[in-house]
Amino acid sequence: MHFLDNYDTFLFDLDGLLINTEETHFKAYERTCQKRGYTLPWTFHDFIQMAHYSSTAVRDYVYQTFPKLKEEAPDWQTIHQEKTANFLALLEEGAVDFMPGAAPFLKWALDSGKSVAIVTNSLRSLVDAITVHLPLLKEVPLWLTRECYAQSKPAPDGYLLAYEKIGKRERTIGFEDTPRGIEALLQTPIQAVIISTFIYPEIERFKGKGVVHYSSFEELLWIVDSDKEKALSGSCSGAALPIS
């Protein structure tokens, strides 16, 4: 037995956790600016640091970097619509895939009879465009997209709604890849896990509140596979592996 067997319900974020769409969003912003004659002087890490902490940081950075662009398109919604169109084009070009270990871990959760839901800040229209390319996601029975709840993460609205819909089960675990997502989970009865290669300064504080940290789903798969091997060899003691 491993610690994941302690949970009946698995809740997942989407972008950057299960799938690599954050890289696609990054490229879409670059393409949007390039089409208008501007080259963004940033790295993917710069983008992540902005996007994971604030819903307006990317907008502020783009406008501060290119004042003329702000004069051309003072309504950010114009830029955002262009970026969305470029994002969809990149999807068609094959720019989306699962994060390392995410697909087999999600399949394991579904095949193990866990109640599974995805809670995302993405709009349903974008989700539908993504699942066309990654059909495993269509097997997830419950989706809560941005239209489903009032306030986005770090507000807990999405996770609280999922908790209500899935039956207020005590044995519920939630997986996130950003500090904003973890802050949302910490306002609920859900056990929080952060999956991230980025060593955010908040991680130690989160651990003090019971949050578990792994660098990827591949680490969690190792726990599951190791348990299977012990069971097959007859050497499984039945003791739960510690959460580290």
C-alpha positions as CSV (number, residue, x, y, z in Angstrom):
1,M,0.0,0.0,0.0
2,H,1.2,3.5,-0.8
3,F,0.0,6.9,0.5
4,L,-2.1,7.6,-2.6
5,D,-4.3,4.7,-1.6
6,N,-5.4,6.9,1.3
7,Y,-7.4,9.1,-1.1
8,D,-10.6,8.3,-3.1
9,T,-10.8,11.6,-5.0
10,F,-8.1,13.2,-7.2
11,L,-8.5,16.9,-8.3
12,F,-6.1,18.3,-10.9
13,D,-5.2,21.7,-12.2
14,L,-4.6,21.6,-16.0
15,D,-2.2,24.1,-17.5
16,G,1.4,23.4,-16.5
17,L,0.4,20.5,-14.3
18,L,-1.1,17.9,-16.6
19,I,-0.2,19.5,-20.0
20,N,2.5,21.8,-21.2
21,T,0.2,24.6,-22.4
22,E,2.1,27.2,-20.4
23,E,4.9,26.9,-23.0
24,T,2.2,27.3,-25.7
25,H,0.9,30.4,-24.0
26,F,4.4,31.8,-23.8
27,K,5.0,31.1,-27.5
28,A,1.6,32.6,-28.3
29,Y,2.4,35.9,-26.6
30,E,5.7,36.0,-28.5
31,R,4.0,35.4,-31.8
32,T,1.4,38.0,-31.1
33,C,4.0,40.7,-30.4
34,Q,6.1,39.6,-33.3
35,K,3.2,40.0,-35.7
36,R,2.9,43.6,-34.5
37,G,6.6,44.2,-34.9
38,Y,7.8,43.7,-31.3
39,T,10.2,41.1,-29.9
40,L,9.7,40.2,-26.3
41,P,13.0,40.2,-24.3
42,W,12.0,37.5,-21.9
43,T,12.6,33.8,-21.2
44,F,10.0,31.1,-20.4
45,H,11.2,31.3,-16.8
46,D,10.4,35.0,-16.7
47,F,6.9,34.3,-18.1
48,I,6.3,31.6,-15.5
49,Q,7.3,33.9,-12.7
50,M,4.8,36.5,-13.9
51,A,1.9,34.2,-14.8
52,H,2.1,32.1,-11.6
53,Y,1.9,35.1,-9.3
54,S,-0.5,37.6,-10.9
55,S,-3.3,37.6,-13.4
56,T,-2.2,41.0,-14.7
57,A,1.6,40.7,-14.6
58,V,2.0,39.7,-18.3
59,R,-0.2,42.5,-19.4
60,D,1.8,45.0,-17.3
61,Y,5.1,43.7,-18.5
62,V,4.1,43.8,-22.2
63,Y,2.8,47.4,-22.0
64,Q,5.7,48.6,-19.9
65,T,8.2,47.1,-22.4
66,F,6.4,48.4,-25.4
67,P,4.7,51.7,-24.7
68,K,3.9,52.1,-28.4
69,L,2.0,48.9,-28.4
70,K,-0.2,50.2,-25.6
71,E,-0.9,53.2,-27.7
72,E,-1.8,51.0,-30.7
73,A,-4.0,48.7,-28.6
74,P,-4.9,50.3,-25.2
75,D,-7.6,47.7,-24.6
76,W,-5.7,44.6,-23.4
77,Q,-8.6,42.4,-24.6
78,T,-7.5,43.1,-28.2
79,I,-4.1,41.7,-27.5
80,H,-5.5,38.8,-25.6
81,Q,-7.9,37.9,-28.4
82,E,-4.9,37.9,-30.8
83,K,-2.9,35.8,-28.4
84,T,-5.8,33.3,-28.1
85,A,-5.9,33.0,-31.9
86,N,-2.2,32.3,-32.0
87,F,-2.5,29.8,-29.1
88,L,-5.2,27.9,-31.1
89,A,-2.9,28.0,-34.2
90,L,-0.1,26.5,-32.2
91,L,-2.3,23.7,-30.9
92,E,-3.0,22.8,-34.5
93,E,0.7,22.8,-35.1
94,G,1.1,20.2,-32.4
95,A,2.5,22.4,-29.7
96,V,0.6,20.7,-26.8
97,D,1.5,17.5,-24.9
98,F,1.3,16.0,-21.5
99,M,3.8,16.9,-18.8
100,P,6.4,14.2,-17.9
101,G,4.5,11.3,-16.2
102,A,1.2,13.1,-16.3
103,A,-0.6,10.9,-18.8
104,P,0.2,7.5,-17.1
105,F,-0.5,8.9,-13.7
106,L,-3.9,10.3,-14.8
107,K,-4.6,6.9,-16.5
108,W,-3.7,5.1,-13.3
109,A,-6.0,7.3,-11.3
110,L,-8.9,6.7,-13.7
111,D,-8.2,2.9,-14.0
112,S,-8.0,2.6,-10.2
113,G,-11.5,3.8,-9.8
114,K,-10.6,7.1,-8.2
115,S,-13.1,10.0,-8.6
116,V,-11.3,12.4,-10.9
117,A,-12.0,16.0,-11.7
118,I,-10.1,18.9,-13.3
119,V,-10.3,22.4,-11.9
120,T,-8.9,25.0,-14.3
121,N,-8.8,28.7,-14.9
122,S,-9.0,28.0,-18.6
123,L,-12.2,28.7,-20.6
124,R,-14.2,25.7,-21.9
125,S,-13.6,26.7,-25.5
126,L,-9.8,26.4,-25.0
127,V,-10.3,23.1,-23.1
128,D,-12.3,21.7,-26.0
129,A,-9.6,22.7,-28.4
130,I,-6.9,20.9,-26.3
131,T,-8.8,17.7,-25.7
132,V,-9.1,17.1,-29.4
133,H,-5.3,16.6,-29.4
134,L,-5.1,14.7,-26.1
135,P,-8.1,12.3,-26.0
136,L,-7.2,10.8,-22.6
137,L,-8.4,14.1,-21.1
138,K,-11.9,13.3,-22.4
139,E,-12.1,10.4,-20.0
140,V,-12.1,12.7,-17.0
141,P,-15.8,12.8,-15.9
142,L,-15.9,16.2,-14.2
143,W,-14.5,19.5,-15.5
144,L,-14.8,22.8,-13.8
145,T,-13.6,25.5,-16.2
146,R,-13.4,29.2,-15.6
147,E,-17.1,29.8,-16.4
148,C,-18.2,27.5,-13.6
149,Y,-17.1,29.5,-10.6
150,A,-17.0,33.2,-9.4
151,Q,-13.4,33.9,-8.6
152,S,-10.2,32.4,-10.1
153,K,-7.3,31.0,-8.2
154,P,-5.9,31.9,-5.6
155,A,-9.5,32.1,-4.5
156,P,-10.8,28.6,-3.6
157,D,-14.0,28.8,-5.5
158,G,-13.2,26.2,-8.1
159,Y,-12.0,23.6,-5.6
160,L,-14.8,24.2,-3.2
161,L,-17.3,23.7,-6.0
162,A,-15.5,20.5,-7.1
163,Y,-15.6,19.3,-3.4
164,E,-19.3,20.0,-3.3
165,K,-20.0,18.3,-6.6
166,I,-18.0,15.2,-5.8
167,G,-19.7,14.7,-2.5
168,K,-17.5,16.3,0.2
169,R,-15.3,13.3,0.6
170,E,-12.7,13.6,3.3
171,R,-10.2,11.5,1.4
172,T,-9.6,14.1,-1.3
173,I,-6.2,15.2,-2.7
174,G,-5.5,18.1,-5.1
175,F,-2.5,18.6,-7.4
176,E,-1.3,22.0,-8.5
177,D,1.9,23.4,-10.0
178,T,1.8,27.1,-8.8
179,P,1.7,29.0,-5.6
180,R,-1.6,30.5,-6.6
181,G,-3.1,27.1,-7.0
182,I,-1.7,25.9,-3.7
183,E,-3.1,28.9,-1.9
184,A,-6.5,28.0,-3.4
185,L,-6.3,24.4,-2.1
186,L,-5.1,25.5,1.4
187,Q,-8.5,27.3,1.8
188,T,-10.3,23.9,1.5
189,P,-10.3,20.6,3.3
190,I,-8.3,19.0,0.4
191,Q,-4.8,17.6,0.9
192,A,-2.6,19.8,-1.3
193,V,0.3,18.5,-3.5
194,I,2.6,20.8,-5.6
195,I,4.2,19.3,-8.6
196,S,6.9,21.6,-9.9
197,T,10.5,21.7,-11.0
198,F,10.6,25.4,-10.0
199,I,11.7,25.8,-6.4
200,Y,9.4,28.6,-5.4
201,P,10.3,30.4,-2.2
202,E,6.9,29.6,-0.8
203,I,7.4,25.8,-0.9
204,E,9.0,25.6,2.6
205,R,6.1,27.6,4.0
206,F,3.7,25.4,2.2
207,K,5.3,22.3,3.6
208,G,4.8,23.7,7.1
209,K,1.1,23.7,6.3
210,G,1.1,20.0,5.2
211,V,1.6,20.5,1.5
212,V,3.6,17.8,-0.3
213,H,6.1,18.6,-3.0
214,Y,7.2,16.5,-6.0
215,S,9.2,17.6,-9.0
216,S,7.0,15.6,-11.5
217,F,4.4,13.0,-11.7
218,E,7.2,10.6,-12.6
219,E,8.2,10.6,-9.0
220,L,4.6,9.6,-8.0
221,L,4.6,6.9,-10.6
222,W,7.7,5.5,-9.1
223,I,5.9,5.1,-5.8
224,V,3.0,3.4,-7.5
225,D,5.2,1.1,-9.7
226,S,7.4,0.3,-6.7
227,D,4.4,-0.8,-4.7
228,K,3.2,-3.0,-7.6
229,E,6.7,-4.7,-7.9
230,K,6.6,-5.4,-4.1
231,A,3.2,-6.9,-4.4
232,L,4.2,-9.1,-7.3
233,S,7.3,-10.3,-5.6
234,G,5.4,-11.1,-2.4
235,S,7.6,-8.7,-0.4
236,C,5.0,-5.9,0.2
237,S,4.7,-5.3,3.9
238,G,1.4,-3.4,3.6
239,A,2.9,-0.3,5.3
240,A,2.1,3.0,3.7
241,L,5.1,4.8,2.2
242,P,5.9,8.1,3.8
243,I,4.9,11.4,2.2
244,S,8.1,13.3,1.5
